[in-house]
Amino acid sequence: MPVLVVVGAQWGDEGKGKVTDLLCEQAHFVVRYQGGNNAGHTVENKYGKFALHLVPSGIFNRDLVAVVGNGVVIDPTVLRAEIDELEGRGVSTANLKVSGKAHLIMPYHIMLDQIQETRLGKGKIGTTGRGIGPAYSDKAARQGVRMQDVLDPEGFRERVIATMRAKAEVMAKTYDQDVSSLEAECERYIDAAESLRAHIDDTELLVWSALRRGASVLLEGAQGTLLDLDHGTYPYVTSSNPVAGYACVGTGLGPIDINEIWGVTKAYTTRVGEGPFPTELTDETGETLRELGCEFGTTTGRPRRCGWLDLVALRYAARINGMTGLCITKLDVLSALDTIKVCTAYSYKGETLDELPPAQAVFREVEPVYEEVPGWKTDISNAKSVQDLPQETIDYLNLIINNVRIPVSLVSVGAKREQHIKVPYPAVERRPGPGEPRELEDQKDGGHSSDMGR
């Protein structure tokens, strides 16, 4: 800090909620900067276990201001329900602020999202059907409604109903959709949105002013780099930009304000929905990872596709985001395995690829090149420091570090809040560019400064 971005380094579901919750101890503000309730953060603390979709994870810290930024699209019924649940379980939401520039999801967005996904048939994207894409489409087409519109209740209702009727006519005629319940649903959403009036604020000015007073700010992304609209595995992506570069757009801060960018990755890889996944495991090992890692979507409940850690994709995420630190989660899940594979390169038509191919037609066809390492077959969930980890675990972490060339800042060894290891690291040298040797020269002390336990 004072401004640190937490970004997903894979296809989402990396454990950003836990990392953000821990970092909130050092922050004065936490800001969610993009996405909608298609994302889900699971947080477990003294209040219990929570699945948050819109409210930032930092809400549990009473001394912290939690902000839903302008880059987020908000389903008002979901946000209302989350606030009510938090308050009902003893968590104050008095410090929750919502940008007046954030756009609202309405029932017609959800209906259109589900219609379009169904009509794609075998070519479906794998959307959550929450209306996220259509809401962002309306934003880009300058047809959206925003949180600040509720400050003019009469005008807000007129705009929502007028938009609903225009879209209902299209859905009825083009898709033969029953839209008879749409107006009543919109009324319910209007009521929910108006109930959030007390939380609306000029959050861009609020955060900027706090930063100028010396406050620490945590910017929290949703989904992950490989789901980014521009830099992900298009078209199997989300409708916004989870990458760190969008944190400025989605909060109203300038690029020079950002000091650190931490990427969060699991010790293996998962994906929900459709799209390419080079290291996917459809065998017993994949099922073991799913069961031990409880790999079922926070938002949809869908079983996640599981596979080995993909260091090619992780290097790509580090580059795209400009990461300064790496957080590795669910390391404990691998404790059950005798051996572990890690993808260090791809093979495509006899050629070895060290970087993620820019063409999706190529990425769909690559085969992973694995390095196999021994497992540790030891429960590490009670480890409090690197010294408590088996040497095989340390070697696995060093393999990641020396491939990605980003220092590890935090390791999670269990689902509970206290099950983590904070790892202060010296800076590592830059990662070799394409065509350069992977192994850099040793440091003056004769070893890699990035290695753990050395």
C-alpha positions, 0 to 999 in steps of 0.5 A: 500500500498505500494503493494495492490492487488485488487481481485474479491471475487465472479464470477467477475463483482464485481465493481473492476474497480471503486475500482481500480480507487479510489485507484489509487489516492494513487498509482504510478503504477497499474498493470493488472496481468491476464486474457484478454479482456474477462474481463470488467471494467466500470469506470465513471469519469470526462472524461465520462464513459468507458468500459475497457477490457485490459487497467488498470483502473489507466490510467486516472491518468496522474501521474501514470504508467499503466501496462499490466503484463506478466500474461495477454493475449492480443488481439492486435486489442482490445488494439489498439482500447482502446488506440485510444478511450482513446486518442480520448477522451482526456486521455493520454496513454503515461504512458501505458506499456505492458510486452514483456512477455505477450502472444498474442491472434490471430484470430485462437484462437478466431475461435477455442474457438467458435468452441469448445464451440459450439460443447459442446452443452448443456455442454457448459462452457459459454465462451465469445468466445474471444480466451482466453482459446486457447491462454493460452493453446498455452502458456502452450504448448509453442506454443504462440507468445508474445508481444516481438516477434513484435520487430523482425517484419519478424520473428513475421509474419513468426511465426504467419502465420506458426502457423495459417496454422497448426491450420487452417488445423486442424480446416478445417479437424476436424471441417469442418470449413471455414478458408478462411479468417483466413490469412487476419485476421492474417495480420490485427492482426499482424499490430495491434500488431506492432503498440503497439511496443512503449508500450512494456517494461521490466515491471517486472524490471520497477515495481520492481525498482520503488518499491525499490525506495518507490513507491506504486503499485496496482495490479489489477485482472480480473474476480473473485475468483469463476472463478479461474482455480484452486479454482473456480467452475471448469469447469465453470471457466476462463482460468487463475488465478484471485486469489491474489496468481497469482498477483506475477506470473502475474507481476514478483514480489515476495510474500513478496512484497505484503502488503494488499489484498482487496476483492471486492464483490457486496452487492448481487451476480451475475454470467454470463454464466453457472455453479452452483449458490446456491442463484440464484433468477429466480423470480421477485426479481432477475429481480429487482436486474438485472434492478436496478443494470444494470446487463448486461455484460460489455464484452458480454452484456449478462444479468447476473444471480442475487441472494442473497449475499452468505457469505459461498462463500465470506468466502471461497474467503477471505480464498483463497486470504488471504484478509485484507480488503473488498470493498462492491459495489452496496449497493444502489441497495438493497434500493428498497427491503422491506426485504433482505436475506443473505446466511449464510450456506448451507444445503446438505442432512440434513447436515449444511455446513458452508464452501464451499464444495470441491466437485463440485458434492456436490456444485451443490446440496446444498441449501442456508440457509438464514438469513432474515433482514429488508431493509432500503427503503431509498436512500443512494446514497448521503451518505458520511460517515457511519453516513449517512446510515440508521441503517438497512444498518449498520446492514446489513454491520455488518452481513457481517463483523461478518460472514466473519471476514474481515474489510470493507475498502470501500462501494460504494453507486452508479455508479459515482466515488464520490459515495463511503464511505471510512471506516477506520477500526480497525483490527478484530479478526480471523474468527472461524475455522470449528466447532468453535462458530461463535460468538467470545468473545467481545472485552475489550470495550464490543463490536465487534471492527469490527462493524460499527457505534458502 
